[in-house]
Amino acid sequence: MINREDMLELTRRMTPKRTSIDRIAGGYMDGEGYIDGSFNTNFLNLSTKEKEKNLALAKTVPFSKTNEELKEYSFSPADEKPGSVWQLLMAMRECGLKNDALNETFYEIVGEHYRATGDYAVFVFHGTYDVPLKAADKESLWESEEVYEYLICTISPLAGEYEPGAPECGFLFPSFSDRSTDIHRVAVFDADPARPHTEMIHKILMRKE
C-alpha cells in the first residue's frame, strides 16, 4: 500500500521555486503510436509559466488518490533481466534523461502497446530529492538521509498542437516507500480506475505476454 504522506512530501517540492525536478523530455505520438516529434531540456531553464504548466502535469501522478488512482506494483526478478523495461528505466534515471536514444526507445515501447484514441504526448521528468532526516516528533532536522532519484511519466491526449491535456495514465519510478527508494516497485497512475490502462503494467512496464 502507498503511504499518502510519502506522496504529499514529494508534491510539496513541486513548485517553481522549490522544484526537485531538473530535466524534462518528451515524445509526441500519433494515434498509431509513431513518434511525431520529441524534445529534451533542462527544466530549470524553462520560464516560470512553463515550469508551472509542466509541474502541474508531473504532480498529477503523486497527488492522485492513493491506492485508487495510484497503485504500486512489484517487479519480479524476470522483469528486471537484461533488455527489460526496468533496466531501461534504470538507465534513463542514471543518466538523468540526457540520453536521447534511451528516451526514444521508451517512447517506441509506449507507442507499440498504449491504447490511444488519438494523438498523445509522453512526458518524462527526472528529479532528485534530498530526503531530510526527521526527529521522533516528525519535525525535519534538515539533514539529508538519502537522495531519492526518480522518474515521473505522464501520458496525455493532445489538447492542441504539441499541447498535452490532463494526464490519463503514468507512473512514478522507483517507488517512494517509507520515505526511501524502492527500485523493485513502481507506482502506476490511472485517471479512471474503472477503465484502467492495464497495458501500462502488463505490456509496457513488465512486458508480460
Backbone as CSV, one residue per row, in Angstrom:
resi,resn,N_x,N_y,N_z,CA_x,CA_y,CA_z,C_x,C_y,C_z
1,MET,0.837,-1.200,0.000,0.000,0.000,0.000,0.877,1.257,0.000
2,ILE,0.442,2.265,-0.730,1.186,3.525,-0.794,0.789,4.410,0.377
3,ASN,1.771,4.979,1.037,1.529,5.917,2.129,1.278,7.300,1.532
4,ARG,0.103,7.844,1.797,-0.271,9.154,1.244,0.721,10.244,1.649
5,GLU,1.238,10.167,2.875,2.171,11.186,3.354,3.463,11.190,2.538
6,ASP,3.903,10.023,2.092,5.098,9.957,1.243,4.876,10.735,-0.049
7,MET,3.689,10.563,-0.645,3.391,11.241,-1.904,3.252,12.748,-1.704
8,LEU,2.626,13.143,-0.603,2.480,14.577,-0.326,3.838,15.228,-0.072
9,GLU,4.751,14.476,0.514,6.093,15.007,0.738,6.766,15.338,-0.588
10,LEU,6.555,14.482,-1.581,7.129,14.748,-2.909,6.457,15.951,-3.567
11,THR,5.135,16.028,-3.491,4.430,17.110,-4.189,4.730,18.475,-3.588
12,ARG,5.078,18.496,-2.304,5.421,19.785,-1.693,6.660,20.405,-2.321
13,ARG,7.479,19.590,-2.985,8.669,20.096,-3.665,8.404,20.391,-5.148
14,MET,7.169,20.324,-5.569,6.846,20.529,-6.977,6.230,21.901,-7.185
15,THR,7.015,22.935,-6.859,6.662,24.315,-7.129,7.831,24.939,-7.889
16,PRO,7.591,25.994,-8.671,8.691,26.581,-9.451,9.905,26.966,-8.616
17,LYS,9.694,27.426,-7.386,10.822,27.876,-6.560,11.513,26.742,-5.824
18,ARG,10.782,25.655,-5.550,11.348,24.586,-4.727,11.497,23.275,-5.486
19,THR,11.292,23.287,-6.786,11.217,22.027,-7.515,12.474,21.172,-7.389
20,SER,12.242,19.865,-7.239,13.346,18.906,-7.234,13.527,18.286,-8.622
21,ILE,12.699,18.716,-9.577,12.803,18.226,-10.955,13.845,19.050,-11.698
22,ASP,14.755,18.379,-12.388,15.836,19.094,-13.078,15.847,18.891,-14.591
23,ARG,15.049,17.930,-15.087,15.049,17.714,-16.539,13.694,17.171,-16.986
24,ILE,13.321,17.528,-18.214,12.081,17.037,-18.808,12.362,16.643,-20.248
25,ALA,11.834,15.493,-20.636,11.948,15.021,-22.014,10.582,14.504,-22.432
26,GLY,10.326,14.489,-23.714,9.016,14.022,-24.143,8.962,13.636,-25.600
27,GLY,7.979,12.808,-25.900,7.719,12.404,-27.265,6.266,12.684,-27.609
28,TYR,6.036,13.228,-28.799,4.687,13.469,-29.290,4.337,12.327,-30.244
29,MET,3.257,11.623,-29.940,2.918,10.395,-30.653,1.642,10.573,-31.474
30,ASP,1.621,9.976,-32.655,0.360,9.991,-33.403,-0.519,8.849,-32.901
31,GLY,-1.746,8.795,-33.385,-2.704,7.813,-32.894,-2.296,6.379,-33.119
32,GLU,-1.363,6.153,-34.052,-0.903,4.790,-34.330,0.350,4.441,-33.534
33,GLY,0.824,5.388,-32.712,1.957,5.085,-31.850,3.321,5.423,-32.405
34,TYR,3.354,6.207,-33.473,4.648,6.604,-34.050,5.053,7.977,-33.506
35,ILE,6.360,8.160,-33.300,6.865,9.423,-32.776,6.743,10.517,-33.831
36,ASP,6.063,11.589,-33.462,5.841,12.729,-34.351,6.852,13.843,-34.101
37,GLY,7.493,13.796,-32.953,8.468,14.808,-32.565,8.889,14.554,-31.133
38,SER,10.012,15.124,-30.731,10.472,14.925,-29.365,11.263,16.141,-28.894
39,PHE,11.510,16.213,-27.589,12.305,17.300,-27.025,13.004,16.780,-25.778
40,ASN,13.997,17.518,-25.326,14.761,17.151,-24.130,15.431,18.425,-23.626
41,THR,15.093,18.884,-22.422,15.617,20.172,-21.964,15.824,20.216,-20.458
42,ASN,16.679,21.111,-20.040,16.912,21.381,-18.624,15.677,22.069,-18.060
43,PHE,15.056,21.463,-17.079,13.816,22.007,-16.526,14.020,23.393,-15.928
44,LEU,15.181,23.610,-15.333,15.438,24.875,-14.656,15.600,26.041,-15.621
45,ASN,15.781,25.743,-16.917,15.906,26.796,-17.919,14.553,27.259,-18.459
46,LEU,13.480,26.588,-18.068,12.149,26.973,-18.537,11.696,28.264,-17.858
47,SER,10.792,28.972,-18.509,10.198,30.156,-17.885,9.328,29.716,-16.711
48,THR,9.004,30.643,-15.834,8.155,30.318,-14.686,6.816,29.755,-15.144
49,LYS,6.259,30.331,-16.196,4.974,29.865,-16.719,5.072,28.432,-17.226
50,GLU,6.159,28.125,-17.953,6.351,26.763,-18.464,6.599,25.786,-17.324
51,LYS,7.360,26.222,-16.316,7.574,25.357,-15.153,6.245,25.021,-14.487
52,GLU,5.419,26.022,-14.271,4.128,25.808,-13.616,3.264,24.829,-14.398
53,LYS,3.228,25.020,-15.710,2.401,24.157,-16.560,2.872,22.708,-16.518
54,ASN,4.183,22.513,-16.589,4.721,21.153,-16.602,4.712,20.510,-15.220
55,LEU,4.911,21.308,-14.183,4.816,20.763,-12.825,3.398,20.288,-12.530
56,ALA,2.408,20.972,-13.086,1.021,20.543,-12.906,0.811,19.156,-13.503
57,LEU,1.463,18.883,-14.638,1.383,17.550,-15.236,2.061,16.525,-14.341
58,ALA,3.298,16.814,-13.943,4.071,15.867,-13.134,3.386,15.583,-11.808
59,LYS,2.846,16.628,-11.181,2.232,16.489,-9.862,0.988,15.606,-9.899
60,THR,0.362,15.504,-11.059,-0.845,14.689,-11.186,-0.620,13.273,-10.669
61,VAL,0.571,12.721,-10.909,0.829,11.327,-10.544,0.907,11.143,-9.024
62,PRO,1.844,11.785,-8.302,1.897,11.546,-6.858,0.734,12.150,-6.082
63,PHE,0.058,13.164,-6.648,-1.021,13.838,-5.929,-2.374,13.151,-6.141
64,SER,-2.411,12.147,-6.993,-3.667,11.457,-7.268,-4.107,10.631,-6.058
65,LYS,-5.320,10.071,-6.129,-5.867,9.326,-4.993,-5.061,8.050,-4.767
66,THR,-4.387,8.013,-3.613,-3.522,6.879,-3.312,-4.318,5.596,-3.135
67,ASN,-3.760,4.531,-3.733,-4.338,3.187,-3.677,-5.699,3.087,-4.376
68,GLU,-6.052,4.126,-5.134,-7.224,4.085,-6.009,-6.782,4.422,-7.429
69,GLU,-6.405,5.700,-7.645,-5.867,6.097,-8.952,-4.380,5.775,-9.058
70,LEU,-3.693,5.701,-7.927,-2.249,5.423,-7.893,-2.018,4.148,-7.098
71,LYS,-1.517,3.115,-7.779,-1.306,1.816,-7.128,0.116,1.323,-7.384
72,GLU,0.643,0.575,-6.411,2.000,0.055,-6.516,2.010,-1.356,-7.075
73,TYR,3.057,-1.639,-7.856,3.265,-2.974,-8.421,4.731,-3.342,-8.258
74,SER,4.971,-4.639,-8.052,6.335,-5.127,-7.857,6.887,-5.720,-9.147
75,PHE,8.160,-5.462,-9.393,8.867,-6.118,-10.485,9.399,-7.459,-9.979
76,SER,9.206,-8.499,-10.747,9.777,-9.798,-10.399,11.217,-9.847,-10.909
77,PRO,12.028,-10.818,-10.456,13.391,-10.947,-10.988,13.402,-11.060,-12.517
78,ALA,12.388,-11.726,-13.087,12.324,-11.856,-14.546,12.070,-10.509,-15.217
79,ASP,11.312,-9.622,-14.519,11.022,-8.292,-15.058,12.262,-7.402,-15.080
80,GLU,13.296,-7.779,-14.305,14.489,-6.945,-14.163,15.695,-7.512,-14.926
81,LYS,15.441,-8.452,-15.814,16.541,-9.059,-16.551,17.080,-8.104,-17.619
82,PRO,18.291,-8.372,-18.145,18.849,-7.515,-19.208,17.883,-7.390,-20.384
83,GLY,17.750,-6.178,-20.888,16.845,-5.920,-22.003,15.427,-5.586,-21.575
84,SER,15.159,-5.581,-20.272,13.814,-5.285,-19.767,13.559,-3.776,-19.735
85,VAL,12.291,-3.416,-19.607,11.936,-2.002,-19.461,12.457,-1.476,-18.124
86,TRP,12.461,-2.329,-17.091,13.035,-1.932,-15.804,14.489,-1.483,-15.980
87,GLN,15.249,-2.265,-16.727,16.661,-1.903,-16.965,16.752,-0.597,-17.747
88,LEU,15.850,-0.411,-18.712,15.821,0.825,-19.495,15.523,2.025,-18.587
89,LEU,14.531,1.891,-17.713,14.181,2.989,-16.808,15.326,3.302,-15.846
90,MET,16.005,2.272,-15.388,17.150,2.485,-14.500,18.239,3.275,-15.224
91,ALA,18.447,2.954,-16.507,19.471,3.665,-17.291,19.053,5.112,-17.555
92,MET,17.762,5.331,-17.864,17.255,6.691,-18.078,17.402,7.520,-16.807
93,ARG,17.129,6.897,-15.678,17.261,7.566,-14.380,18.720,7.884,-14.085
94,GLU,19.594,6.933,-14.340,21.012,7.112,-14.015,21.641,8.245,-14.817
95,CYS,21.231,8.393,-16.086,21.813,9.458,-16.913,21.012,10.750,-16.822
96,GLY,19.983,10.763,-16.003,19.192,11.982,-15.828,18.459,12.413,-17.075
97,LEU,18.030,11.446,-17.902,17.288,11.683,-19.148,18.133,12.369,-20.231
98,LYS,19.447,12.369,-20.084,20.288,13.084,-21.050,20.635,12.255,-22.280
99,ASN,20.214,10.994,-22.303,20.490,10.120,-23.441,19.223,10.007,-24.290
100,ASP,19.203,10.700,-25.430,18.013,10.707,-26.281,17.677,9.341,-26.849
101,ALA,18.683,8.517,-27.097,18.435,7.183,-27.651,17.641,6.338,-26.662
102,LEU,17.988,6.411,-25.383,17.238,5.676,-24.360,15.806,6.189,-24.281
103,ASN,15.655,7.508,-24.278,14.316,8.094,-24.180,13.440,7.663,-25.354
104,GLU,13.989,7.706,-26.555,13.185,7.358,-27.731,12.849,5.875,-27.758
105,THR,13.741,5.038,-27.219,13.413,3.613,-27.100,12.189,3.442,-26.215
106,PHE,12.142,4.207,-25.127,10.979,4.125,-24.235,9.710,4.610,-24.937
107,TYR,9.791,5.730,-25.656,8.601,6.222,-26.377,8.099,5.177,-27.369
108,GLU,9.027,4.494,-28.033,8.646,3.475,-29.022,7.925,2.303,-28.353
109,ILE,8.381,1.922,-27.160,7.718,0.843,-26.426,6.303,1.264,-26.053
110,VAL,6.163,2.492,-25.565,4.829,3.006,-25.246,3.963,3.016,-26.505
111,GLY,4.510,3.530,-27.601,3.751,3.621,-28.843,3.298,2.274,-29.363
112,GLU,4.084,1.248,-29.103,3.748,-0.097,-29.584,2.555,-0.683,-28.841
113,HIS,2.381,-0.320,-27.574,1.392,-1.005,-26.747,0.274,-0.129,-26.197
114,TYR,0.462,1.190,-26.134,-0.520,2.028,-25.461,-1.814,2.124,-26.256
115,ARG,-2.954,1.983,-25.576,-4.259,2.090,-26.231,-4.664,3.555,-26.292
116,ALA,-4.467,4.148,-27.432,-4.769,5.574,-27.602,-5.963,5.756,-28.527
117,THR,-6.687,6.839,-28.318,-7.824,7.149,-29.191,-7.502,8.313,-30.122
118,GLY,-6.279,8.786,-30.065,-5.845,9.899,-30.899,-4.407,10.239,-30.583
119,ASP,-3.956,11.385,-31.052,-2.584,11.813,-30.789,-2.386,12.075,-29.294
120,TYR,-1.174,11.795,-28.816,-0.913,11.964,-27.383,0.552,12.301,-27.141
121,ALA,0.844,12.677,-25.900,2.209,13.058,-25.519,2.687,12.180,-24.370
122,VAL,3.932,11.746,-24.467,4.591,11.009,-23.381,5.659,11.927,-22.807
123,PHE,5.460,12.409,-21.599,6.441,13.277,-20.936,7.119,12.497,-19.811
124,VAL,8.434,12.685,-19.685,9.177,12.049,-18.596,9.963,13.134,-17.860
125,PHE,9.825,13.151,-16.547,10.501,14.121,-15.682,11.540,13.393,-14.837
126,HIS,12.710,14.014,-14.670,13.740,13.460,-13.784,13.933,14.406,-12.609
127,GLY,14.019,13.831,-11.418,14.227,14.667,-10.237,15.076,13.983,-9.196
128,THR,15.644,14.769,-8.307,16.388,14.251,-7.157,15.926,15.005,-5.922
129,TYR,15.550,14.248,-4.911,15.023,14.841,-3.685,15.901,14.419,-2.515
130,ASP,16.525,15.388,-1.843,17.296,15.117,-0.628,16.311,14.873,0.512
131,VAL,16.152,13.621,0.883,15.160,13.263,1.906,15.697,13.655,3.281
132,PRO,15.063,14.628,3.952,15.591,15.078,5.243,15.311,14.068,6.352
133,LEU,16.240,14.005,7.301,16.004,13.210,8.499,14.866,13.835,9.297
134,LYS,14.139,12.997,10.027,13.084,13.517,10.886,13.277,13.021,12.310
135,ALA,13.040,13.906,13.256,13.158,13.540,14.662,11.953,12.708,15.075
136,ALA,11.958,12.248,16.328,10.866,11.407,16.822,9.523,12.126,16.753
137,ASP,9.538,13.466,16.864,8.286,14.224,16.793,7.907,14.578,15.362
138,LYS,8.637,13.973,14.386,8.392,14.119,12.944,8.774,15.482,12.396
139,GLU,9.426,16.312,13.209,9.931,17.586,12.718,11.208,17.344,11.918
140,SER,11.360,18.062,10.804,12.543,17.887,9.969,13.790,18.386,10.681
141,LEU,14.890,17.608,10.536,16.174,18.016,11.109,17.041,18.710,10.063
142,TRP,16.550,18.782,8.820,17.218,19.450,7.707,18.511,18.760,7.255
143,GLU,18.837,17.612,7.827,19.984,16.842,7.359,19.480,15.791,6.387
144,SER,20.219,15.571,5.299,19.775,14.626,4.281,20.009,13.195,4.737
145,GLU,18.956,12.383,4.617,19.053,10.969,4.975,19.491,10.142,3.776
146,GLU,18.947,10.465,2.607,19.329,9.830,1.355,18.850,10.718,0.218
147,VAL,19.332,10.445,-0.971,18.869,11.163,-2.154,17.965,10.226,-2.937
148,TYR,16.710,10.629,-3.079,15.745,9.856,-3.859,15.773,10.388,-5.287
149,GLU,16.249,9.572,-6.209,16.316,9.952,-7.630,15.191,9.225,-8.350
150,TYR,14.389,9.965,-9.093,13.162,9.375,-9.617,12.826,9.864,-11.028
151,LEU,11.913,9.118,-11.649,11.298,9.492,-12.920,9.793,9.549,-12.717
152,ILE,9.160,10.548,-13.293,7.698,10.588,-13.386,7.348,10.610,-14.866
153,CYS,6.468,9.702,-15.258,5.996,9.667,-16.650,4.519,10.025,-16.670
154,THR,4.133,10.886,-17.607,2.715,11.186,-17.827,2.383,10.949,-19.296
155,ILE,1.206,10.392,-19.524,0.712,10.190,-20.888,-0.596,10.947,-21.011
156,SER,-0.628,11.900,-21.932,-1.769,12.811,-22.046,-2.246,12.908,-23.486
157,PRO,-3.554,12.883,-23.719,-4.052,13.197,-25.060,-3.715,14.647,-25.381
158,LEU,-3.451,14.938,-26.637,-3.119,16.307,-27.014,-4.380,17.172,-27.026
159,ALA,-4.265,18.341,-26.376,-5.375,19.280,-26.326,-5.233,20.348,-27.408
160,GLY,-4.103,20.368,-28.069,-3.799,21.316,-29.137,-2.500,20.874,-29.768
161,GLU,-1.970,21.665,-30.690,-0.730,21.286,-31.344,0.418,21.281,-30.332
162,TYR,0.982,20.086,-30.099,2.073,19.906,-29.128,1.697,20.442,-27.746
163,GLU,0.426,20.318,-27.380,-0.060,20.804,-26.093,-0.789,19.674,-25.369
164,PRO,-0.136,19.054,-24.356,-0.781,17.939,-23.669,-1.928,18.386,-22.776
165,GLY,-2.986,17.592,-22.755,-4.087,17.832,-21.838,-3.812,17.136,-20.512
166,ALA,-4.859,16.917,-19.735,-4.708,16.259,-18.437,-4.220,14.828,-18.631
167,PRO,-3.235,14.390,-17.847,-2.738,13.012,-17.978,-3.840,11.990,-17.715
168,GLU,-3.855,10.945,-18.523,-4.810,9.863,-18.293,-4.111,8.625,-17.741
169,CYS,-2.783,8.628,-17.762,-2.030,7.485,-17.276,-0.596,7.940,-16.994
170,GLY,0.147,7.153,-16.216,1.536,7.494,-15.942,2.105,6.643,-14.828
171,PHE,3.284,7.011,-14.331,3.871,6.262,-13.226,4.981,7.058,-12.554
172,LEU,5.309,6.630,-11.345,6.440,7.131,-10.573,7.397,5.966,-10.373
173,PHE,8.647,6.129,-10.801,9.640,5.068,-10.671,10.968,5.652,-10.205
174,PRO,11.632,5.007,-9.241,11.171,3.888,-8.420,10.117,4.381,-7.426
175,SER,9.494,3.439,-6.741,8.538,3.828,-5.705,9.248,4.567,-4.574
176,PHE,8.507,5.451,-3.928,8.991,6.171,-2.743,8.223,5.599,-1.572
177,SER,8.835,4.676,-0.844,8.155,3.910,0.186,8.845,4.101,1.530
178,ASP,8.060,4.487,2.544,8.626,4.784,3.865,9.758,5.796,3.744
179,ARG,9.541,6.799,2.876,10.497,7.894,2.655,11.836,7.383,2.140
180,SER,11.790,6.322,1.341,13.018,5.743,0.823,12.783,5.157,-0.570
181,THR,13.871,4.923,-1.291,13.825,4.401,-2.655,13.581,2.894,-2.659
182,ASP,12.640,2.446,-3.485,12.418,1.014,-3.691,12.462,0.750,-5.190
183,ILE,13.643,0.330,-5.678,13.827,0.152,-7.123,13.080,-1.061,-7.670
184,HIS,12.524,-1.875,-6.795,11.826,-3.082,-7.237,10.311,-2.884,-7.323
185,ARG,9.868,-1.627,-7.158,8.443,-1.335,-7.238,8.211,-0.056,-8.047
186,VAL,7.009,0.060,-8.604,6.620,1.226,-9.384,5.201,1.609,-8.996
187,ALA,4.917,2.904,-8.925,3.567,3.396,-8.634,2.932,3.839,-9.945
188,VAL,1.845,3.188,-10.327,1.198,3.430,-11.624,-0.089,4.225,-11.430
189,PHE,-0.246,5.268,-12.232,-1.400,6.173,-12.163,-2.379,5.900,-13.290
190,ASP,-3.669,5.845,-12.946,-4.759,5.774,-13.918,-5.795,6.813,-13.528
191,ALA,-6.081,7.754,-14.407,-7.059,8.792,-14.099,-8.454,8.210,-13.898
192,ASP,-8.754,7.105,-14.589,-10.061,6.455,-14.473,-9.854,5.009,-14.032
193,PRO,-9.832,4.743,-12.718,-9.588,3.383,-12.234,-10.625,2.376,-12.717
194,ALA,-11.815,2.850,-13.094,-12.847,1.937,-13.587,-12.511,1.418,-14.981
195,ARG,-11.674,2.178,-15.698,-11.245,1.756,-17.044,-9.729,1.922,-17.135
196,PRO,-8.989,1.084,-16.403,-7.531,1.261,-16.318,-6.819,0.892,-17.606
197,HIS,-5.671,1.537,-17.799,-4.796,1.168,-18.913,-3.917,0.012,-18.438
198,THR,-4.478,-1.185,-18.449,-3.737,-2.348,-17.952,-2.488,-2.635,-18.782
199,GLU,-2.464,-2.134,-20.011,-1.276,-2.344,-20.851,-0.059,-1.628,-20.290
200,MET,-0.269,-0.588,-19.463,0.867,0.106,-18.859,1.674,-0.855,-17.990
201,ILE,0.970,-1.720,-17.263,1.661,-2.671,-16.395,2.103,-3.899,-17.186
202,HIS,1.164,-4.545,-17.860,1.429,-5.859,-18.420,2.127,-5.868,-19.779
203,LYS,2.090,-4.769,-20.495,2.725,-4.737,-21.816,3.917,-3.790,-21.862
204,ILE,3.838,-2.675,-21.136,4.877,-1.656,-21.228,5.927,-1.844,-20.142
205,LEU,5.504,-1.799,-18.872,6.487,-1.848,-17.784,7.025,-3.254,-17.528
206,MET,6.129,-4.243,-17.532,6.565,-5.578,-17.173,6.570,-6.548,-18.357
207,ARG,6.023,-6.099,-19.464,6.122,-6.823,-20.745,5.681,-8.271,-20.668
208,LYS,4.567,-8.552,-19.988,4.047,-9.915,-19.922,3.107,-10.134,-21.102
209,GLU,3.346,-11.194,-21.810,2.505,-11.505,-22.968,1.337,-12.415,-22.542
